Each structure stands twice: as structure tokens, then as C-alpha cells.
Amino acid sequence: MVALHRDEPRIVGPLPGPKSEAWLERDDRVMSPSYTRVYPLVVRRAKGAMIEDMDGNRFLDFTAGIAVTNVGHSHPMVVKAIERQSRRLIHMSGTDFYYEPQIRLAEHLARLAPGAEAKRVFFTNSGSESIEAAMKLARRHSGRPRVMAFFNAFHGRTYGALSLSASKPIHRKGFAPLVPEIHHARYGDLDSVRALLKTVCPPDELAAIFVEPIQGEGGYIVPEAGFLPGLRRLCDEHGVLLVLDEIQSGFGRTGKMFAAEHWGVAGDIICLAKGIANGLPLGAIVARASVMDWPRGSHASTFGGNPVACAAALASLKLIETKYLRNAQTRGAQLREGLEALGRRRSIIREVRGTGLMIGMEIQDDAGRPAPATRDEIIDAAFHRGLLLLPCGPSTVRFCPPLCLTRRQVEIGLELLDAAIGDVREADHDAATVRASL
């Protein structure tokens, strides 16, 4: 059989196959019911932008493990870095001791982060932990209690991150009370921010504004050109810290290392995770040195900045900077053009938006309303044809493939997506015919 990363999608039997079905049954007995599985994919192995399940079915991955494996699954350079480091040192806790990979990665991130001032880095294990650290730092540095975020934002599921998030009721239901003194404005609307500052959120009590340069879970929403620069000016006017959540949009995903660079905006604190280590658990906050002034012992993490994860991150960053940043721009343009062409033929597609390989395709019904059920049917139909997709927002299909995607893989993805939409439309037509005959 063709090497996995060079192969094309192939479905060898009904999904899920018998081996996958057996694992699904085992999973159902022991795993938390809170997990949100989109379709019954049980992964055996993955390479590049291709995935193989337990039954030998092969899929083209347009999810990258939720925008994580930016340089591709099991990239040989990342694997080599992990193997080499694991033979030397797996763990020693960077909050109490020192080791080379953590220091080297901190230096690299400090150089990459936009803005002229020197930077300092704190390492975490995940995006949620990065948000929590940024909130603690912002309040500690400013001495102010309030924080602002935006409707439809998603910043994570731990209590502080959840309190900032405002994308789905299910995320919050049953978990009150949340962290107090957090306000929400309308994303992309500076007047909404100003209104809060004039009514319920005194500017001199506001520590920070948390914002995704491009909203992720909210629907891959790209703001108007003046929003982020205007937010930067508002923060500077009132002495408020601007915290950029680049957890999903960072590390080349949008065709630049950080999405905020598209608008020439630098944050006072940047929150990072997902694509930083290509699948190993690692996150970070990068802050202006004058902001990261909390004292010894005020915040720490046993596993944050693990040496193996740092080695994987260093290898991933090298690949992104030298190769895949350019490829994200080229393949992203190809994918967006293909989706827009598909939208001209398929009235079900309301809008295509995004940049680089962070693209959303919004689905509508015949009356032009958001169609979440139809979106979900398209994703399921694509899975059965060998294309892996994920939802976001009320009715958006998200495209966040590995940045190593090839021209041919973009073409295949578009072909499979078109066929999946055709499957759904045909099923809708058949159902309407049956209803009419009753």
C-alpha cells in the first residue's frame, strides 16, 4: 500500500468498521460523557495530512487535531527532536530548576513576539492555562480587578477562561458562579467597548481586554480592519493591557506567525498553545518585560515548559519559519479560491471567510438563515467520503488543516467537500419528495 502521507483518502468498508466499533464500545464504558466527538473516528496512526483508522480507512485531515499539528502529523524532524530529548531528559520542572530547551524556546518566543520592548515568557500546559496565567498577571500587574472579553469568544474551559468565554450556553450551564468582574462587548464593535467603559466598567478599574485576533470557536470571524488597531488605542488611552489570544490563530495558521500581525498590532500579553509543539502539551504567555513583574513564587507550573515538549516546539518553529509559513499563504489562497468557486455553484454556502489556512465556510438554508443541522450533515457526509472537518460557530464549517498541505490535497479536499454537499442536498430532496407523497 502507498505510504500513508503520500496516499489519498480511501474508505474500505462501512464506517465505523468492526475494529473501530469495538474501541467505541470500550470508550463508552469508561470515558467522560462530556467529550464532544463529532463522528466515530478511531485513529490508529497519522502522517502529514493523512490519518488511518483502526480498520485501514484513510482520511484527509482538514482539522490538524483542532489546529494543533501545524507542521503535519508525526513530522520526522519533530519526532527526531522528541526522541533525542527524551533520551537526555524527560522532566525536571522548569519552575524549580533550569534546562536548555526551556531557555532556548523562551528566547525564540521572545524574539518572535511583535513589539519593540523586550519580552519574558511563562510556560503552561494548555491554552486554558495560558489564559488563566494571563488573567492573573494582568490583575497582579495593574492592581485592577476588572477584565473585558467579547461575545462569541472561546478562551477555554477552566474557571477563569470559561468566565471570559461567551460562545455557547452549554459551556457555562451548571457551573455558576463564575469569576466575577468580567464584562463582554460585541466583537468587532469598538462602540460596544466604549459603551461599557462609560456605563458599567470604569476604565481605571479595567486590568485587561482579552481578544482573539480572529475568533475561532465563534465561527472563524475576521474583524474589520480598524477593530484591533482601535482596541490597541483604547487600551493605551486608559492604561489597559491588551491580551491577544493567539492559541488557535498563532504559529503560521493565518499565513503570518501571529494573526494580529495582519493589522500591525502588538499585545501586552500573548496567549499561546495548540500549534506551538505540534501535538505535545505545551502553552505559554509572552508578555512585555515591564508587565511580567510578578514576584518569585506568585505563579508556577510543575509540567509547563517540559523539556520534551520544548524540543518539539523548537523543531516545529524552525519548520514553520523556513517552510510552512509560506505554504500556509499559498495553499490557503488556493483553498479559499476553491471554496468561493464552490459557493458560486452551491447556494447552501452563505459566506467564505478567513486568511491563510484558517478558513470558515458558513452554511445557510433556502431562506438564507444559518443552518447548523445542515452544516453537521455536510461534515458527517465528508467523513464518510474520507475528509475530516470540524464545526465552529452556529453554522460554520472550519478548515484548519496542517500547514504542510499540498496542492493536490487541496484539490482532493474540495472535490470531497463538493460531493458531500451533493450527498446532503440529494438526501434533502429525497426527504422532501417522500413528505410530498404522504
N, C-alpha and C positions, 0 to 999 in steps of 0.2 A: 504494500500500500504506500501511497505517496506520503512523504514526511508531513507531519501534522501542519506545520506552519506554512507549507507550500501547497497544501490541499485546498479544495473548495468544499463548501457545505454539501453534505450527503446524509440523507435520512434513510437508514437501512431497515426500519420497521416502525410499527406504531409507537407513538410517544405517550407516556414513558414506556421504555422497554422493560422486560421482566427483571433484569438486574437492578435497574433504577427503581422499579416499583418495590422491590424488596427493601431497598435502603429507605425509601419514603415511608414504608410501614414502620421501620425501626425508628426513624426520626420522629414520627408521630407519637410514639410511646414515651419519648424522653425529652424532647426539645420544648422550649418555652412556646406557648401559643401566641406570644406577642410578635414573633417574627413575621415579616411581610414577604412571603415568597410569591413571585409573580406568575411563575409557571414551573412545572415539575422537572427541572433540570438538575441532575445529579452529576457533578463534574468529576471526571477521572483524572484528566490532565489538560494542560493548555500550553500553547506556544505561540508567540507573536500575537496575532489577532484571531487565532483559531482555538476552539475548545472541543474536546471529545468527552462524551458522557460514558457511563458505565457499560452501555450496550454497543459502543462503537459508532454512534451517530456523531457527525461532525458539524459544528456550527461556526458561523462567522460572528465574532463578538463585537457588537457596537455599544457595549456597556463598560468595558475595561474594569469590571468589578466595582461599578459606580465611580467612574472617573479616577481610578487608583493606579492601574497598571499602565501608566502613561508611555513607557518605552516598550510595552508589549509583555505578554506573559512569559515568565522564565527566560528573560533575555540572557544570553550566555555571559555577557560582561557583568551583569548584576549577580548571576549565580556564582560566577568565579569570585567576585568580591565577598559574597556571603560565605562561601566555602573557606576562603583564605582567612577571613577574620574569625570564623568560628573555630579554626584550629589554633588561633592565637589567644583569643579572649572573648568569651561569650557575655559575661556580665561582671561589673564591679561597682555599679551605682555611681553615676556621674555627679550626684549631689553631695557625695562624701569623699570621692576620690577623683583622680584625673586620668584620662587616657586619650591617646592621639586621635582616634576617629571622631570623637565628640568635638574636640577643639578644632580640628580641620573643617568639619561641617559647619560649625558656628562661624568660623572665619568666612567660609564660602557664602553662607546665607547673608551675613552682614554686608558683604560686597555686593550681592545681587539685589538686595532690597533698595527700592527707589528712595531718593532723598539724599541731600548732601551731608547731613550730620552722621557722625559715627553711630553704629548700632551695637546692641547687645542682644543675646539670644537666650531664651529659656526653652528647654525641650520637654515635650509631653509624649503621651502615647496615642493620642487621637485628636480629632477635630474638636469634639466636645470639651476635652481637657484644655485645648488651646484657648477656646472661648472663655472657659472658667478662669484660666490664668490671666487673660487679658482684662476681664472684668475686675478681678482682684487688684491687678496692677493699676488700672485706671482709677479706681476708688482710693487706693492707698496713696498714689502719687498726687492726685488732685485734692484729696481731702473732701471731695464732694460725694453725695450719696446717690444721685440720680443717674440713670442711663437711658438712652433712647435707641430704638431699633425701628423696624419697618414692618408693616403688614405684608403677609405672604413670604416673610423671611423664614429661613430654616438655619439655625445655628447649632443644633444638637439636641440631645435628649436628657442630659444631666440637668439638675435643677436650675442653675444659672443660665445655661444655654437654652433650656426649654422656656424659661421666662422671657428670653429675648425672641424666641421663635413665635411665629404667628401665621402658619401656613395651613394647618389642619386642626379641627377641633379634637380629633382622636388623640393627638399628641398630648393635649392638656387634660382631657377628661379624666376625672378621678384622682388627679394629682395635686389639687389645691390644698393649702395656699402655696403660691409660688413666691419667688424672690420679689420683695416689694420695690417700689420707686422706679419702675421701668415703664416707659411711655412708648407708644407706637405711632408713627406717622405713615403717610401714604408714600410708597416707594416711587421715586422719580418726581416727587412733588415738593419743591422747596417751600412753597407757601404753606403746605401742611406742617412742615417743620417749624416755620416761623410762628404759625398759629399756636402750636404747643408751647413755644417759648414765651408767648405773650399771655397765655392763659393758665395752664396747669403745671408747667415745668420751668421754674425760674432759671434763667441761664447760669446764674452764679452758683447754682446747686447741681448743675449738669456736669458729670465727670467725663462722659464719652458718648459718641454716637457710633453704633455698630452698623455696618452696611456691607452687603455683598455687592461688589462692582457690577456683576451680572447675577441676578437672582437665580439660584439653582432649583431647589425643590419647588419654588414658587411658580416655575414654568419656563425657565431659561429666558427671563425677561431682561432685555438690554435697555438701559435708561437713555433718555435724550442726552444729547452731547453736553449740555450745560449742567446736568444734575450733580455729578461728582465734583467738578471744579467749584460749583456753587456751594456744595456742602463743605468743601475744604475752606472756603472763605468764611462761611458762617462759623465754623469751628474756631478759626483763627480770631475772628471778631470777638468771640465770647470766652476765649481761653479753654475751649473744649477739645478733648482728644478725639481724633478721627481714627477709628479702629476698622481696618479693612479685613473682611472675612474672605480670604482667597483660598479657602480649604478645597472647594471644588473647581474654582476657576484658575488656580495657580499652576505653575510648573509647565508652561508651554501649552496648556489646554486651549487657550484662545489665540494662539499664534504669537503671543508675547510671553515672557516669563511670568508676569503677573498681569491680570486683566486691567487693573487700574492704570497701567502704562498706556493703554489706548487713549486715555484722557489726560495724560501727563500729571496724574495725581499721586502724591506720596502720602501714606498714612503715618500716624504717630506710632501705631502698633499694627502689625500684620499677623493674622492668624493663619497657620499653615497645617496641613496634614495630607490625607489622601495620596496624591501623586508624588509626595516627597521621597518615598522609599520603595515605590513600585510594588507594594503589597505587604511589606513588613510594617508592624505597628509603630508609627512614629508621627509626631506632630511637633509644632514649635510656635512660639511667638517671637517676632523680631521687632524690637522697639528702639526708638531713638535712645541713645545712651543717657541723655538727661532725664528721660522718662522712666527708664528701668533703674530706679533708685531705691527699690525696696531693700530693707536690711537683711543681713545674714539670718537665715532660719525662717524668714517670713513666708516662703513658699518653696516646695521641693517636690521631687518625684523619684521613687525608687527605680523605676524602669525607663523613665524618659531619657532619651539620648543613649539608648542601649548601643554598645559598640557594633554589633552585627547590623542593626538597623541603620546606624550612621554610615557604615561601609556601603550598604546597599544604596543609600541616598547619594553618597558621593559618586558612585558609578552611574546612577540614574541621571544626576545633574549633568555630568560630562556628556552623556548621550543626548540629552535634551539640547544642551547648548551647541553641540557640534553638528547635530544631525536632525533631530526630530522637531525642533522649533520651526525650522524651515519647512519640514514636511507637513506640520500641522497647518501652516498657512496655505500650502499648495493643495493638499488633499481636502482641507476644509473648504476652499473655494470651489473645488470640483464637486464635493458633496452638496454644498448649498445650491450651486447652479443646477445640479441634477434634481434636487428636491423642489426647487422653484419651477423647473420644467414639468415635473410631475404634478405640481399644483395647478398648472395651467390646463392639465388634462383631467384632473380629478377634483371635482367641485367639493369633495369632502374635506380637502385641505384648505383651511382658512388662512393660515399665515406660516411662513418660514422665517425664523429669526435666529440671530446668533453670530458668532465670529470664530474663526479657527475651527477646531473640532469640538466646539460646544454649541450645538445647534438644536433648536426646538422646532417641531412641526405641530401646529395646533389643528385639531380636528373639530369640524362643525357638522351639524345636521342640515337637513334640506332647508330649514328656516333660518340658517345662519347662527344658531345658538351653539354654545360649547357642548360637545358630545362625548362625555367621559366613557360611557359604556362602549361606544363605537371605537374609541381610542384603545380601550382594553382588548376589544375583539381583534383589532389590527395587530397589536403586539402578540397576542396568542397565535394568530394565523401566521405571523412571521416566524415565531418559534417553530411551528410545525413544518415550515419550509426551510429551516436551518439558519435563521437570522435572529440574533439576540438583541432585544431592545428593552428599554425601561420607560415607565411613565414619569411625568412630573407635572405639577400644576393641575388645574381642574381637567384639562383635556389635551395635554401636550404629550407627544412622543419625543423623548430626548435621545439625542445622538451624541455619545461621548466615547468613541472608540479609542483604542490605543493609538498613540501618535505615530506608530510605525506602519500604519495602514498604507496599502499600495493602491496604485491607480486601478488595477484590476479588481481589488477587493471593494473599492467604492462602487465600481460598475455592478459587481455582483450584488452588493447590498441594495442598490437602487432597483435592480431587477426583482429581487426577492420581495422588497417592500411593495413595489407595484403589484406583484402577483398576490401578496397578502391583502392589499386593499381590494383587489378584484374578488378574492375569496369572500370577503366580508360583504361587499356590495351584492354579489350573487346570492349569498345566503339571505340578505335582507330582502332582495327581490323575490326569492322563493317563499319566504315567510309571508310577504305581502300578498302573493298570489294565493297562498293557502287561506289566508284570512278572508280574501275577497270571495273565495269559493264557498265559504261556510254560510 
